[in-house]
Amino acid sequence: MTIINDNLPTSALLALKAGDEITNGNDRSGTIKNIEISETDEFLMFLFQLESSHIIVKKLKQIC
Protein backbone atom coordinates (compact mmCIF):
# COMPACT_ATOMS: atom_id res chain seq x y z
CA MET A 1 0.00 0.00 0.00
CA THR A 2 1.37 3.41 -1.01
CA ILE A 3 0.95 6.46 1.22
CA ILE A 4 0.13 9.48 -0.92
CA ASN A 5 0.20 13.16 0.02
CA ASP A 6 1.39 16.53 -1.29
CA ASN A 7 5.01 15.63 -0.45
CA LEU A 8 5.16 12.57 -2.72
CA PRO A 9 7.13 13.29 -5.93
CA THR A 10 5.00 13.97 -9.00
CA SER A 11 6.71 11.09 -10.83
CA ALA A 12 5.52 8.66 -8.13
CA LEU A 13 1.94 9.98 -8.41
CA LEU A 14 2.04 9.62 -12.20
CA ALA A 15 3.23 6.00 -11.84
CA LEU A 16 0.10 4.96 -9.89
CA LYS A 17 -2.60 3.12 -11.82
CA ALA A 18 -6.03 1.57 -11.38
CA GLY A 19 -5.83 -1.46 -9.11
CA ASP A 20 -3.06 -0.05 -6.88
CA GLU A 21 -3.81 0.23 -3.17
CA ILE A 22 -3.26 3.68 -1.62
CA THR A 23 -3.86 5.54 1.62
CA ASN A 24 -3.61 9.16 2.70
CA GLY A 25 -2.09 7.96 5.98
CA ASN A 26 -5.10 9.10 7.98
CA ASP A 27 -8.70 8.17 7.30
CA ARG A 28 -8.89 7.12 3.66
CA SER A 29 -7.55 4.05 1.92
CA GLY A 30 -8.54 1.62 -0.77
CA THR A 31 -7.99 0.40 -4.30
CA ILE A 32 -7.77 2.97 -7.09
CA LYS A 33 -10.72 2.69 -9.49
CA ASN A 34 -9.97 5.80 -11.59
CA ILE A 35 -7.47 8.66 -11.72
CA GLU A 36 -8.23 12.15 -13.01
CA ILE A 37 -5.43 14.69 -13.50
CA SER A 38 -6.26 18.38 -13.88
CA GLU A 39 -3.70 21.03 -14.73
CA THR A 40 -3.66 24.79 -14.17
CA ASP A 41 -0.87 27.32 -14.51
CA GLU A 42 -0.06 26.89 -10.81
CA PHE A 43 -0.57 23.23 -9.95
CA LEU A 44 -1.42 19.67 -10.94
CA MET A 45 -4.40 18.13 -9.15
CA PHE A 46 -4.68 14.36 -8.87
CA LEU A 47 -8.10 12.92 -8.00
CA PHE A 48 -7.82 9.26 -7.03
CA GLN A 49 -11.29 7.68 -7.05
CA LEU A 50 -11.47 4.74 -4.63
CA GLU A 51 -14.25 2.21 -4.08
CA SER A 52 -16.18 4.36 -1.59
CA SER A 53 -14.29 7.66 -1.37
CA HIS A 54 -11.57 9.71 -3.03
CA ILE A 55 -8.21 11.29 -2.28
CA ILE A 56 -7.11 14.61 -3.78
CA VAL A 57 -3.44 15.61 -4.05
CA LYS A 58 -2.31 19.03 -5.32
CA LYS A 59 1.25 19.53 -6.52
CA LEU A 60 2.57 23.05 -7.09
CA LYS A 61 4.38 23.44 -10.38
CA GLN A 62 8.04 24.35 -10.34
CA ILE A 63 8.46 27.77 -11.95
CA CYS A 64 11.96 28.56 -13.17
Order of alpha helices (4+ residues) and beta strands (2+ residues): beta-alpha-beta-beta-beta-beta-beta
